Amino acid sequence: MEQNRISLGDITVATADRLARLLGAPEPQVERNLEEWPEARQVMRRLGAAFRVVTGGGFLDLYFHPDCVRCDRDAVVAAGPINAPEARRLVSRLARH
């Protein structure tokens, strides 16, 4: 934790999709390769919207990396830091599952 903010880091697109579903996002319209830009962008939209609802208006800064820079493997979604109250609301919601 730095300056009352928590860094979420990098997650695979599949994990971002699962997190979106756990937070109450609707199922995706079409199941395709989530690691392609249009599908990953849809996942990020769903996750961002679900995060906003769960945290009472919080913003989740997401960025798509088609190839993981560090591991040179799967595509990842980089999630920016969130403030501590948003993190508590997020964890509270996830604890229900």
C-alpha positions in Angstrom: 0.0 0.0 0.0 1.4 3.4 -1.0 -0.3 6.7 0.0 -3.5 4.9 0.9 -3.7 3.2 -2.5 -3.4 -0.4 -3.4 -1.8 -1.6 -6.6 -3.7 -4.5 -8.2 -1.1 -5.2 -10.9 -1.3 -7.4 -14.0 -3.9 -10.2 -14.5 -4.7 -12.4 -17.4 -7.6 -11.4 -19.6 -9.4 -14.6 -18.5 -8.9 -13.7 -14.9 -10.2 -10.2 -15.6 -13.3 -11.8 -17.2 -13.8 -14.0 -14.2 -13.4 -11.1 -11.8 -16.0 -9.1 -13.8 -18.4 -12.0 -13.5 -17.8 -12.4 -9.8 -18.6 -8.7 -9.4 -21.9 -9.1 -11.1 -21.1 -8.1 -14.7 -23.3 -9.7 -17.4 -22.0 -12.6 -19.4 -20.1 -11.6 -22.5 -22.1 -11.4 -25.7 -19.9 -13.8 -27.7 -17.2 -16.1 -26.5 -14.1 -15.7 -28.6 -10.4 -15.4 -28.0 -10.4 -13.1 -25.0 -6.7 -12.2 -25.7 -7.6 -10.3 -28.9 -8.1 -6.5 -28.7 -11.8 -6.3 -29.3 -12.7 -9.0 -26.8 -10.2 -7.8 -24.2 -11.6 -4.3 -24.5 -15.1 -5.7 -23.9 -13.8 -7.5 -20.8 -12.2 -4.3 -19.5 -15.5 -2.4 -20.0 -17.4 -5.0 -18.2 -14.9 -5.2 -15.3 -14.7 -1.4 -15.0 -18.5 -1.0 -14.9 -18.9 -3.8 -12.3 -16.1 -2.3 -10.2 -17.9 1.1 -10.4 -21.1 -0.5 -9.1 -19.5 -2.6 -6.3 -17.3 0.3 -5.0 -20.0 3.0 -5.2 -18.5 4.9 -8.1 -14.9 3.9 -8.0 -12.7 4.0 -11.1 -10.5 1.1 -12.1 -7.8 2.2 -14.5 -7.2 -0.7 -16.9 -4.7 -1.1 -19.8 -4.5 -4.0 -22.2 -1.0 -5.5 -23.0 -1.5 -7.9 -25.9 1.8 -9.6 -24.9 3.0 -9.7 -21.4 6.1 -7.6 -21.4 7.7 -9.3 -18.4 7.0 -12.9 -19.1 6.6 -12.8 -22.9 3.6 -15.0 -22.7 -0.1 -14.4 -22.4 -1.9 -11.1 -22.8 -2.6 -9.2 -19.6 -4.8 -6.5 -18.2 -2.8 -4.0 -16.1 -5.0 -2.7 -13.3 -4.0 0.6 -11.8 -4.0 1.4 -8.1 -7.3 1.9 -6.1 -7.8 3.7 -2.9 -8.2 1.7 0.4 -12.0 2.2 0.8 -12.6 0.9 -2.7 -10.3 -2.0 -2.0 -12.4 -2.8 1.2 -15.6 -2.7 -0.8 -14.1 -4.9 -3.5 -12.8 -7.5 -1.0 -16.2 -7.5 0.8 -18.0 -8.3 -2.4 -15.5 -11.0 -3.3 -15.8 -12.6 0.1 -19.4 -13.4 -0.6 -18.3 -15.9 -3.3 
